Amino acid sequence: MSSEQRVKLLQQQFEAYKEMNEQISNPTESLQYYKQLSTIDKQKYIEIFYGRNWKYRQNLFDIVKNNQHVFKHHHLEESTREEQRYHSFQAMRHFHQKLGVTYDMFLSDPNIVTITSVAMYSFDPAVCVKFGVHFSLYTKTILNLGTDKHKQYFENAQTLTDIGSFSLTELGHGSNVRQIQTTAVYDKDTQTFIINTPTDLATKFWIGATANLANMTVVFAQLYIDGKQYGVHAFLIEIRDKINHNVKSGITIGDCGPKNGLNGIDNGFLIFKNVRVPLANMLDKFATVTPQGEFKTSIEDPDKRFAVQLASLSGGRIILTYYGAITSLNALTIGIRYAAIRKQFGLPGEKEQSILEYPLTQLRLIVPLASTLVYIIAAKAINNLWDTTQNNVFNPNKMAEIHALSSVLKGKFATFANKVILECRQILGGHGYHSFNRLGVMLQDQDINNTWEGDSNVLMQQTLKFCMDQKNRFINNQKPIQYPSLKFLETFKIRPIKFLKDEDYLCPNNIQYLLEYKLDKQLIDFMQDLTENLNNNDMLKSWNLSYAFKGQQISNSYADLYCFQQWQELNLKNDSVLERVFQIWCLTIFENETEFYKNNEFNISDVIVKRLLMKLSNQLKDEAIGIIDALAPPDEILGSIFGSSDGDIYNKFIQKIYSGKNTFQKVPWWEQIHNK
C-alpha cells in the first residue's frame, strides 16, 4: 500500500469514526464533564503532595515536553533493547545538561534531587535508574566512603567525565552482603590490592550501567591481609579505557541478557582475574590499610563498621517508596480517565453511561486512588526525613527508625502498585493488553521494586526487630522510646470501644486506637510465640518459625500506623475531599483486618464497612478527575494514549496504529502460507 493510499484510508476511517462518535458519545466531552465536577484547588494539591520544591518537578517535565526528539517512549515505538539503551543514555546526558541541579544545591536541600528523581521516574524508570546508579550509588559512595585522595574521581563523576556503576550484588549473594565472595588481597610488595572472582557464584551480576556504559565501578570485596580476613570493603576500579572504551586487562564484562522490564538499563556481569588496584583506590574513610599492610579503623566493632559502610545505601530503598506510590498514581491516571470516557451498557432505549458510574468500577479505582494519596504523603514524609538526616547517615541510632520504615514501606507500596496496575489493565478490557496504554510496560518496569535494594520479604524482618526492640527496651528497662512512630507504646492502654453507628467507623481517634492496638497486640503475640518456640529450638529456627507465622503482619501494621500518623500531621480538616480520601483508606484497613478485630472482640461489621466504602467512593468519584489532573504528569511524560488528558483517546489510538511501519504490510514469508 502506498503512502497516498494509506493517508486516504486514514481520512476515510476518521470520517466514519467521527460520524459514529457523534451518534453515540464524544470522549472529549465525557472527560470534560468529569473535569467540571471537581471542586479542588489544583495548585494547593500540588503543594500538599509534592512539597515546596514542586517547581523542580515541573522543570523536568518541561525539559521532556520541549525536547521530544530526545525523550522517547519505547513502548510507543516498538524499540529494540539496543535502541532503548541508547535512548536512555541520550536522555540521561540531556537531563544532566538541562536540569541545572548542582551538588551544592543537593547539599543545601537534598529534597530537590528527590522530587526531580520522582518526576524522572514517571517519564522512564530506566533513565531514572541510570541516573541513580551513577549519582546515588557510584558518586555518593565515593563521597560517603572516600577521602580527599578520591576527590578527582568524585569530580569526574559529577561532570560525567566518568560514568560509574556499583558492583555489590553477586550471582550467589544479594541480600546477604556479608557473605559475598569477591576477594581483595593486599600485596605489600607492590602496594596493590589483587581483585579476584574465585568462583562462578562470586561473579558480580545485575550490575546496572556495566554491560555497555560504565568505565568505572565501585567493587565491594572481602579484604585479606597476610591471609587474615577483614570483612567487606569498597574499591574503585577502572573497568574500561576512556580513550577507546576497551575492557581493561584481567576483567571480563558481559551482558546479563533479556529482562522482564527496564531494558533501557544495561545490566552486566563482571569477572576479575588478578586485577591489581592501587592502594589509594580503597575507599578508606572508616578503615584503611597502610603501605606496610597494617589494617586501621576508626570503628573497631566489625558489625558496626559494616553497618556504617552500607548506611548510605538506605537512600535507594527510601526513594523506592516514592516510586511505588507514584507508579500507582500514574496507573490510576490511565484507568480513571479511561473509565470516565468509556461508555458501556445502560437502560433499554437509553444512552450508554461511563463505566466510572458503576459502583463496582468505583470500588476498583476510586478506593485505590484514596490509598495511593495516603501512600504518597507517607513516601514524601520518609523521604523528607531522610533528606534532613544526611548529617546523621552514619549514626545507627539516628537511622534506626528510617531503616525500619523504609524496609517495610518499599515493599508495601511496590506490591500495592502491582495490584493497581493489574486492576487498571483489566479496566481497559481488551485495550488494556495493548502496549500503547503503557500499563504492561509499567508493571514490568516497576515489579523489580519488590526485590532490588533488598528483598521485601527479607527486609520486613528488620522492621519487626526494630518494633520488638523498642517495646522490650521500654518494658524491661523503662527507658523512653525516642522514635516518634512508636512513642505510643509508652502509654498505650487497652480500653473499651464500640462501633454503633457509621460515624464510629470514621472517627480518627477510633482509627488511631485500632491501629495502635493491632500493632501492640501482634507484638505481644509474636514475642510469646517466639518464647514458646525457644523451648524446643535454637534462636535462628525459633525466629524463622515465628516470623513466618506472625511476623509479616506486624511490619505491615507498623506501616499502616506510620501512614496514619503522617496524614494526621497534614491537618487537613478543612478539606472535605481529602477528609473523604482518608476515611476511605481507613475503611480499607477495617476491610482487610476484619477477622483480626473480630477475633479480639471488636464489634466491627463487614456489611457497614462495605456500605461505607461504596458510599464514600461514589462521592469521591466526582473529584477523581480533578485530583488526577492536578497530580498526574503531563501526557508527554505519562506516555499513554489511553490516559490522554484531553480524552481524545480513540482518534489518537487509531492514528498511531495506522501510522505503524508494518500495519499494512504483506509478510515476506507469504508464499509459505500457500505452498503446502
C-alpha positions in Angstrom: 0.0 0.0 0.0 1.4 3.4 -1.0 1.7 6.3 1.4 -1.1 8.2 -0.5 -3.4 5.2 -0.2 -2.7 4.9 3.5 -3.5 8.6 4.1 -6.7 8.3 2.1 -7.8 5.2 4.1 -6.9 7.0 7.3 -9.1 10.0 6.4 -12.0 7.8 5.5 -11.6 6.0 8.8 -11.6 9.2 10.8 -14.7 10.5 9.0 -16.5 7.2 9.7 -15.4 7.3 13.3 -16.5 11.0 13.7 -20.0 10.3 12.4 -20.3 7.2 14.7 -18.9 9.2 17.6 -21.4 12.0 17.2 -24.2 9.4 17.3 -23.0 7.6 20.4 -20.8 9.8 22.6 -17.9 12.2 22.5 -14.9 11.0 24.6 -13.5 14.5 24.9 -16.9 15.8 26.2 -17.2 12.9 28.6 -13.9 13.7 30.2 -14.7 17.4 30.3 -17.9 16.6 32.1 -16.0 15.0 34.9 -13.4 17.7 35.0 -16.1 20.2 35.6 -17.5 18.2 38.6 -14.3 18.7 40.6 -14.1 21.4 43.2 -10.5 21.1 44.3 -7.8 23.8 44.2 -5.2 22.1 42.0 -2.3 24.2 43.0 -2.9 23.5 46.6 -2.9 19.8 46.0 0.3 20.0 44.0 2.0 21.7 47.0 0.5 19.3 49.5 1.6 16.1 47.7 4.9 17.3 46.1 6.1 19.8 48.7 7.9 23.1 48.5 10.1 22.0 45.6 7.3 21.1 43.2 8.7 23.6 40.6 11.7 21.3 40.1 9.3 18.5 39.1 7.7 20.9 36.6 11.1 21.9 35.3 11.9 18.3 34.4 8.5 17.9 32.7 9.2 21.0 30.6 12.5 19.6 29.5 10.8 16.5 28.2 8.0 18.4 26.6 10.4 20.8 24.8 12.8 18.1 23.6 10.6 15.3 22.2 13.3 14.4 19.7 15.4 13.1 22.6 12.9 11.8 25.0 11.1 8.8 23.5 8.7 6.2 25.0 9.9 2.9 23.8 6.5 1.2 24.2 5.1 3.6 21.6 7.9 2.9 19.1 8.4 -0.9 19.3 12.1 -0.2 20.1 14.7 -2.9 20.3 16.7 -3.5 23.5 19.7 -1.8 22.0 17.6 1.2 20.9 16.1 1.5 24.4 19.6 1.6 26.0 20.8 4.2 23.6 17.8 6.4 24.1 18.1 6.1 27.9 21.7 7.2 27.6 20.8 10.1 25.4 18.1 11.1 27.9 20.5 10.8 30.8 23.0 13.1 29.0 20.3 15.6 28.1 18.9 15.7 31.7 22.4 16.3 33.0 22.9 19.2 30.7 19.5 20.8 31.2 18.4 20.2 34.8 20.9 22.6 36.4 20.9 20.7 39.7 24.4 21.1 41.1 26.0 19.2 44.0 25.9 22.4 46.1 22.2 22.6 45.6 21.9 19.0 46.7 23.9 19.8 49.9 21.7 22.7 50.7 18.5 20.9 50.0 18.6 17.2 49.1 14.8 17.3 48.5 15.5 19.0 45.2 17.1 15.8 43.9 14.3 13.6 45.4 11.5 15.5 43.7 13.4 15.6 40.4 14.1 11.9 40.6 10.5 11.1 41.2 9.5 13.2 38.2 12.1 11.4 36.1 10.8 8.0 37.2 7.3 9.0 35.9 8.8 9.6 32.4 11.0 6.4 32.2 12.2 4.3 35.2 15.2 3.1 33.1 16.5 6.7 32.7 15.9 7.4 36.4 17.7 4.2 37.4 20.7 5.1 35.1 20.9 8.4 36.9 20.5 6.7 40.3 23.2 4.1 39.6 25.7 6.8 38.6 24.9 9.6 41.0 23.2 8.0 44.0 25.2 4.7 44.1 28.6 5.3 42.5 29.2 9.0 43.1 27.6 9.2 46.5 29.6 6.1 47.7 32.8 7.9 46.8 31.6 10.9 48.7 30.5 8.9 51.8 33.2 6.3 52.0 36.1 8.1 50.3 38.6 10.7 51.5 40.5 13.7 50.0 42.5 11.5 47.7 39.4 10.4 45.9 38.2 14.0 45.1 39.1 13.8 41.5 37.0 10.6 41.0 34.1 12.5 42.6 34.5 15.5 40.3 34.8 13.3 37.2 31.6 11.6 38.2 29.8 15.0 38.8 30.6 16.1 35.3 30.0 12.7 33.6 33.7 12.6 32.6 33.5 9.2 34.2 30.4 7.1 34.2 30.2 4.7 37.1 28.5 1.6 38.3 28.0 -0.1 41.7 29.3 -3.7 42.0 27.9 -5.2 45.1 25.5 -8.0 44.1 26.9 -11.3 43.1 25.4 -14.3 41.3 25.2 -16.2 44.6 24.6 -13.3 47.1 22.2 -10.4 47.1 20.6 -9.5 50.4 23.3 -11.3 52.5 26.1 -8.8 51.6 28.5 -10.0 54.3 28.9 -13.3 52.6 29.9 -12.0 49.2 32.9 -13.9 47.8 34.9 -11.5 45.6 38.3 -11.1 47.2 40.7 -8.1 47.5 44.1 -9.5 48.7 46.7 -6.8 49.7 50.2 -7.2 48.2 52.7 -5.3 50.4 55.5 -5.6 47.8 53.6 -3.7 45.1 51.2 -1.8 47.4 48.2 -3.0 45.4 45.1 -5.0 46.0 44.6 -8.1 43.9 40.9 -8.4 43.0 39.7 -11.9 42.1 36.4 -13.7 41.3 37.2 -17.0 43.0 34.0 -18.9 41.9 31.2 -18.5 39.4 28.9 -17.6 42.2 31.2 -14.6 43.0 30.6 -13.1 39.6 29.3 -9.5 40.1 25.9 -9.8 38.5 23.0 -7.5 37.6 25.4 -4.5 37.8 23.5 -1.6 36.2 25.2 0.5 33.5 28.0 -2.0 33.2 27.3 -4.1 30.1 27.7 -1.1 27.7 28.2 2.2 29.5 30.4 2.5 32.6 34.2 3.0 32.6 34.4 3.0 36.4 32.9 0.9 39.2 32.9 0.6 43.0 33.6 -3.0 43.8 32.7 -4.5 47.2 35.0 -7.4 48.2 36.3 -9.3 51.1 39.6 -7.7 52.3 42.5 -10.1 53.1 45.9 -9.1 54.5 48.5 -11.8 55.2 45.8 -14.4 55.0 43.5 -12.7 57.6 40.0 -11.6 56.6 38.9 -8.1 57.5 35.4 -8.0 56.1 33.7 -6.3 53.2 35.3 -3.1 51.8 34.9 -0.9 48.8 37.4 -0.3 46.0 37.4 2.0 42.9 38.3 0.1 39.8 38.6 1.3 36.2 36.9 -1.3 34.1 37.2 0.4 30.6 39.7 2.6 28.9 38.2 6.1 28.3 40.2 6.5 25.1 38.8 3.5 23.2 36.2 2.1 25.7 38.0 -1.3 25.6 37.7 -3.5 28.7 40.8 -3.4 30.9 43.1 -6.4 31.2 42.1 -9.1 33.6 38.4 -8.1 33.6 35.6 -9.8 31.8 32.4 -7.8 31.2 29.3 -9.4 29.7 25.6 -8.6 29.2 23.1 -10.2 31.7 20.7 -10.8 28.8 17.0 -10.0 28.3 14.9 -9.0 31.3 11.2 -8.7 32.1 11.5 -4.9 32.1 13.8 -1.9 32.3 15.5 -2.8 29.1 16.9 0.7 28.9 19.4 -0.3 31.6 22.4 -2.3 30.5 22.8 -4.7 33.4 26.1 -6.6 33.1 28.3 -9.0 34.9 31.9 -8.6 36.0 34.7 -11.3 36.5 38.1 -10.3 37.9 41.3 -12.3 37.4 44.3 -10.9 39.3 43.3 -7.3 38.7 45.7 -5.0 40.5 44.2 -1.9 42.1 46.4 0.8 43.7 46.4 1.2 47.5 44.9 4.7 47.1 41.8 3.2 45.4 40.4 1.7 48.6 37.6 3.9 49.9 39.0 4.4 53.3 37.0 6.9 55.4 36.3 4.3 58.1 39.0 1.7 57.5 42.4 1.9 55.8 45.5 -0.2 55.0 48.9 1.2 55.5 51.6 0.6 52.8 53.2 -1.9 55.3 49.9 -3.9 55.4 48.5 -2.7 58.8 44.8 -2.5 59.0 43.5 0.5 60.8 39.9 1.6 61.5 38.0 4.2 63.4 35.3 1.7 64.2 36.7 -1.4 66.0 33.4 -3.3 66.1 33.2 -5.1 62.7 29.4 -5.3 62.9 29.1 -1.5 63.4 31.7 -0.9 60.8 29.9 -3.0 58.2 26.6 -1.2 59.1 28.1 2.2 58.7 29.7 1.4 55.4 26.4 0.4 53.9 24.3 3.1 55.7 24.4 5.5 52.8 22.7 2.8 50.6 19.4 3.4 52.5 18.7 6.3 50.2 18.0 3.9 47.3 15.4 2.0 49.4 13.8 5.1 50.6 13.3 6.7 47.2 11.7 3.5 46.1 8.8 4.2 48.5 8.0 7.3 46.4 8.4 5.3 43.1 5.8 2.7 44.2 3.3 5.3 45.2 3.8 7.5 42.1 3.5 4.4 39.9 0.1 3.7 41.4 -0.9 7.3 40.7 0.2 7.0 37.1 -1.6 3.8 36.5 -4.8 5.2 38.1 -4.5 8.2 35.9 -4.8 5.9 32.9 -7.5 3.8 34.4 -9.7 6.6 35.8 -9.6 8.7 32.6 -10.4 5.7 30.5 -13.3 4.8 32.8 -14.7 8.3 32.5 -14.5 8.1 28.7 -15.5 4.5 28.1 -19.3 4.1 27.8 -20.8 0.7 28.3 -24.4 -0.5 28.8 -27.4 1.3 30.1 -31.2 1.0 30.4 -33.0 -0.2 27.2 -33.5 2.8 24.9 -31.2 5.0 26.9 -27.7 6.1 26.1 -24.7 4.1 27.4 -23.1 5.5 30.5 -19.4 5.9 31.5 -18.2 2.9 33.4 -16.9 5.2 36.1 -20.6 5.5 37.2 -20.8 1.8 38.1 -20.2 1.1 41.9 -18.0 -1.9 41.1 -15.7 0.3 39.0 -15.6 2.9 41.8 -14.5 0.2 44.2 -11.8 -0.9 41.8 -10.5 2.6 41.0 -11.6 5.2 43.5 -10.8 3.2 46.6 -7.2 2.5 45.4 -6.9 6.2 44.5 -7.6 7.1 48.1 -4.9 4.7 49.3 -2.5 6.0 46.7 -2.8 9.6 48.0 -2.2 8.4 51.6 0.9 6.5 50.4 2.3 9.5 48.5 2.1 11.5 51.7 3.8 8.7 53.7 6.5 8.4 51.0 7.0 12.2 50.9 7.4 12.1 54.7 10.0 9.4 54.9 12.0 11.0 52.0 11.9 14.3 53.8 13.1 12.6 57.0 15.9 11.1 55.0 16.8 14.3 53.3 17.0 16.2 56.6 19.1 13.5 58.3 22.0 13.4 55.9 24.4 14.6 58.5 23.5 11.6 60.7 23.7 9.0 58.0 26.5 7.2 59.8 24.8 7.3 63.2 23.0 4.0 63.7 20.7 5.3 66.5 19.5 8.2 64.3 19.0 5.9 61.3 17.2 3.0 63.0 13.7 4.3 62.5 14.3 5.4 58.9 15.8 1.9 58.2 12.8 0.1 59.8 10.2 2.3 58.0 11.9 2.0 54.5 12.3 -1.7 55.0 8.5 -2.2 55.0 7.2 0.8 53.0 9.3 0.0 50.0 7.8 -3.5 49.6 4.3 -2.5 50.7 4.0 0.3 48.1 5.6 -1.8 45.4 3.1 -4.7 46.0 0.2 -2.3 46.1 1.4 -0.7 42.8 1.4 -4.2 41.1 -2.2 -4.7 42.1 -3.3 -1.3 41.0 -1.6 -1.7 37.6 -3.3 -5.1 37.0 -6.7 -3.7 38.0 -6.3 -0.8 35.6 -5.2 -3.1 32.9 -8.4 -5.1 33.3 -10.5 -1.9 33.5 -9.3 -1.1 30.0 -10.6 -4.5 28.8 -9.1 -5.6 25.5 -7.4 -2.3 25.1 -5.5 -3.0 28.3 -3.4 -5.5 26.5 -2.0 -3.0 24.0 1.5 -1.6 24.6 0.3 1.9 23.8 -1.6 2.2 27.1 1.8 1.7 28.9 0.3 -0.4 31.8 2.0 -3.7 30.7 5.4 -1.9 30.5 4.7 -0.1 33.7 4.1 -3.4 35.5 7.3 -4.9 34.0 9.4 -1.9 35.0 8.1 -1.5 38.5 7.9 -5.1 39.7 11.6 -5.2 40.4 11.0 -2.7 43.2 9.8 -5.7 45.3 13.3 -7.3 45.2 16.1 -4.8 44.5 17.5 -2.7 47.3 16.7 -5.7 49.4 14.1 -8.4 49.0 10.9 -7.1 50.6 10.1 -10.3 52.4 13.6 -10.3 54.0 13.6 -6.6 54.8 10.4 -6.7 56.8 12.3 -8.7 59.4 14.4 -5.6 60.1 11.1 -3.7 60.7 9.8 -6.4 63.1 13.1 -6.4 65.0 13.0 -2.7 65.4 9.5 -2.7 66.8 10.2 -5.6 69.1 13.4 -4.0 70.4 11.7 -0.7 71.2 8.9 -2.5 73.1 11.3 -4.7 75.0 13.5 -1.7 75.8 10.6 0.1 77.4 9.2 -2.9 79.2 12.5 -4.3 80.6 14.5 -1.1 81.2 11.8 1.5 81.4 13.8 3.7 79.0 11.8 6.2 77.0 11.2 5.4 73.3 13.0 8.1 71.2 11.3 7.4 67.9 8.0 9.3 67.2 6.4 6.5 65.3 6.4 4.1 68.3 6.2 6.6 71.2 2.6 5.5 71.8 4.0 2.2 73.3 4.9 4.0 76.4 1.4 5.0 77.4 -0.8 2.6 75.4 -3.7 1.0 77.4 -6.5 -1.2 76.3 -9.9 0.5 76.6 -13.4 -0.4 75.6 -14.5 0.8 72.2 -17.8 0.2 70.4 -18.9 0.7 66.8 -22.6 1.5 67.0 -23.1 4.0 64.1 -21.4 5.0 60.8 -19.6 7.9 62.4 -17.7 5.5 64.8 -16.0 3.9 61.7 -14.8 7.3 60.5 -13.7 8.8 63.8 -9.9 9.4 63.7 -9.5 8.7 67.4 -11.1 5.3 66.9 -9.0 4.5 63.9 -5.8 5.5 65.7 -6.7 3.3 68.7 -7.4 0.3 66.4 -4.1 0.7 64.6 -2.1 1.1 67.9 -4.0 -1.8 69.4 -3.3 -4.1 66.4 0.5 -3.4 66.4 0.8 -3.7 70.2 -1.3 -7.0 70.3 0.6 -8.5 67.4 4.0 -7.7 69.0 2.9 -9.3 72.3 1.6 -12.4 70.5 4.8 -12.7 68.4 7.1 -12.5 71.5 5.0 -15.1 73.2 5.2 -17.4 70.2 9.0 -16.8 69.9 9.4 -17.7 73.6 7.5 -20.9 73.1 9.5 -21.9 70.1 12.7 -21.3 72.0 11.8 -24.2 74.4 12.4 -26.7 71.6 14.7 -24.9 69.0 17.7 -22.7 68.7 17.3 -18.9 68.2 17.6 -18.9 64.4 15.0 -21.6 63.9 12.7 -20.2 66.5 12.8 -16.7 64.9 12.2 -18.1 61.4 9.2 -20.2 62.6 7.6 -17.3 64.5 8.3 -14.8 61.7 6.8 -17.0 59.0 3.6 -17.4 61.2 3.2 -14.0 62.7 6.0 -11.6 61.8 5.0 -10.0 58.4 1.6 -8.8 59.8 3.5 -6.8 62.4 5.6 -5.0 59.9 2.5 -4.1 57.8 0.7 -2.9 60.9 3.6 -0.6 61.7 3.5 0.7 58.1 -0.3 1.4 58.4 0.2 3.3 61.6 3.0 5.4 60.1 0.8 6.3 57.1 -2.0 7.3 59.5 0.4 9.4 61.6 1.8 11.2 58.6 -1.6 12.0 57.2 -2.7 13.4 60.5 0.3 15.6 60.6 -1.1 17.4 57.5 -4.0 18.7 59.5 -6.4 18.8 56.5 -9.6 19.0 58.5 -10.9 21.9 56.4 -10.6 19.9 53.1 -13.7 17.7 52.8 -12.3 15.9 49.7 -9.1 14.9 51.4 -11.0 14.0 54.5 -13.1 11.6 52.4 -9.9 10.2 50.9 -8.5 9.5 54.3 -11.8 7.9 55.5 -11.8 5.5 52.5 -8.2 4.4 53.2 -9.1 3.8 56.9 -12.1 1.7 55.8 -9.8 -0.5 53.6 -7.8 -1.3 56.8 -11.0 -2.4 58.5 -12.0 -4.4 55.5 -8.6 -6.2 55.3 -8.3 -6.8 59.1 -11.9 -7.6 59.9 -11.0 -11.1 61.1 -8.3 -9.8 63.4 -10.6 -7.3 65.1 -13.5 -9.8 65.4 -11.2 -12.3 67.0 -10.3 -9.7 69.5 -13.9 -8.8 70.3 -14.3 -5.6 68.4 -17.9 -5.4 67.0 -16.9 -4.3 63.5 -19.5 -5.1 60.9 -18.3 -6.2 57.4 -21.6 -5.0 56.0 -21.2 -1.5 57.3 -17.6 -1.3 56.2 -18.5 -2.3 52.6 -21.6 0.0 52.6 -19.5 3.0 53.7 -16.8 2.2 51.1 -19.4 2.2 48.4 -20.9 5.4 49.6 -17.7 7.4 50.0 -16.1 6.1 46.8 -19.2 7.2 44.9 -18.8 10.7 46.5 -15.1 10.9 45.7 -15.8 9.8 42.1 -16.9 13.3 41.1 -13.5 14.7 42.3 -11.3 11.9 40.9 -10.6 13.5 37.5 -9.7 16.8 39.2 -7.3 15.1 41.6 -5.7 13.2 38.7 -5.4 16.4 36.6 -3.7 18.1 39.5 -1.2 15.4 40.5 -0.5 13.3 37.4 2.3 14.1 35.0 1.5 15.7 31.6 0.8 13.4 28.6 4.4 13.7 27.2 5.6 12.1 30.5 2.8 9.7 31.1 3.2 8.2 27.7 -0.2 6.5 27.5 -2.6 7.2 24.7 -5.4 5.8 26.8 -4.6 8.2 29.6 -4.6 11.3 27.4 -5.7 14.4 29.4 -7.9 15.7 26.6 -9.9 12.4 26.3 -9.3 12.1 22.6 -8.1 8.5 23.0 -9.7 6.7 20.1 -8.5 9.2 17.4 -5.0 9.1 18.8 -5.1 5.3 19.1 -6.2 4.7 15.5 -3.8 7.3 14.2 -0.9 5.6 16.0 -2.0 2.2 14.7 -2.4 3.4 11.1 1.0 5.1 11.1 2.8 1.9 12.2 5.5 0.9 9.8 4.2 -2.7 9.4 0.4 -2.1 9.9 -0.5 -2.7 6.2 2.5 -4.7 5.1 2.3 -8.1 3.4 4.6 -10.6 5.3 7.8 -11.5 3.4 7.1 -15.2 4.0 3.6 -15.2 2.5 4.5 -17.9 0.0 4.9 -20.4 2.8 1.3 -19.9 3.8 0.0 -21.2 0.4 2.8 -23.7 -0.6 1.9 -26.9 1.2 
